[in-house]
Amino acid sequence: MVGVEAYLELALRCLEEGRRLADGDPVQASEKLYEAAEEVVRALATYYNLDDVLGRVAKRGRWTATELSKATLRISDKLGEWFRYSWNSA
């Protein structure tokens, strides 16, 4: 399982690339910015040790939209509704 720091490092790289692409290629920029949001959810799911979600991810060998959504709901319970609203905006 990837660690929190690795997810955050990837999120920052995607964020920077998305910003760089924003003026010239908005489609690619939006994909990179969404990927940054996904990596933040993965990092926080790992940080908060959301065993049920992480167990399904480990069993499947990958994250799915369902696991990302479930993780977002669980993280929102800890951080507040603003996190769920932010994910929905992404």
VENJOVEN-V881972 format. One record per residue. RES is the residue in one small letter. SS is DSSP state (helix for helix, strand for strand, loop for the rest). PHI is phi in radians with two decimals (999 if undefined). D_LAST is the distance of its C-alpha to the last C-alpha in whole Angstrom. Layout:
BEGIN
RES/SS/PHI/D_LAST  RES/SS/PHI/D_LAST
END
This chain:
BEGIN
m/loop/999/24  v/loop/-1.26/23  g/loop/-1.49/23  v/helix/-0.97/20  e/helix/-1.07/21  a/helix/-1.15/21  y/helix/-1.09/17  l/helix/-1.18/17  e/helix/-1.07/19  l/helix/-1.15/17  a/helix/-1.05/13  l/helix/-1.15/15  r/helix/-1.09/17  c/helix/-1.15/14  l/helix/-1.07/12  e/helix/-1.08/16  e/helix/-1.17/16  g/helix/-1.06/13  r/helix/-1.08/14  r/helix/-1.12/18  l/helix/-1.47/17  a/loop/-0.94/15  d/loop/-1.36/18  g/loop/-1.60/20  d/loop/-2.51/17  p/helix/-1.08/14  v/helix/-1.17/13  q/helix/-1.11/14  a/helix/-1.06/12  s/helix/-1.14/9  e/helix/-1.13/10  k/helix/-1.17/11  l/helix/-1.20/8  y/helix/-1.14/6  e/helix/-1.07/9  a/helix/-1.07/10  a/helix/-1.10/7  e/helix/-1.04/9  e/helix/-1.13/12  v/helix/-1.15/12  v/helix/-1.08/11  r/helix/-1.09/14  a/helix/-1.08/16  l/helix/-1.24/16  a/helix/-1.09/17  t/helix/-1.23/20  y/helix/-1.02/21  y/loop/-1.48/21  n/loop/0.90/23  l/loop/-1.36/21  d/helix/-0.95/24  d/helix/-1.10/24  v/helix/-1.20/20  l/helix/-1.10/22  g/helix/-1.13/25  r/helix/-1.16/23  v/helix/-1.11/21  a/helix/-1.11/25  k/helix/-1.14/26  r/helix/-1.40/24  g/loop/1.50/24  r/loop/-2.87/20  w/loop/-1.47/17  t/loop/-2.07/16  a/helix/-1.04/13  t/helix/-1.10/15  e/helix/-1.15/16  l/helix/-1.08/12  s/helix/-1.16/12  k/helix/-1.12/15  a/helix/-1.10/15  t/helix/-1.05/12  l/helix/-1.09/14  r/helix/-1.17/17  i/helix/-1.15/15  s/helix/-1.06/15  d/helix/-1.06/18  k/helix/-1.55/19  l/helix/-1.77/17  g/loop/2.08/17  e/helix/-1.10/14  w/helix/-0.98/12  f/helix/-1.20/11  r/helix/-1.13/10  y/helix/-1.09/9  s/helix/-1.14/6  w/helix/-1.09/5  n/helix/-1.10/5  s/helix/-1.24/4  a/loop/-1.15/0
END
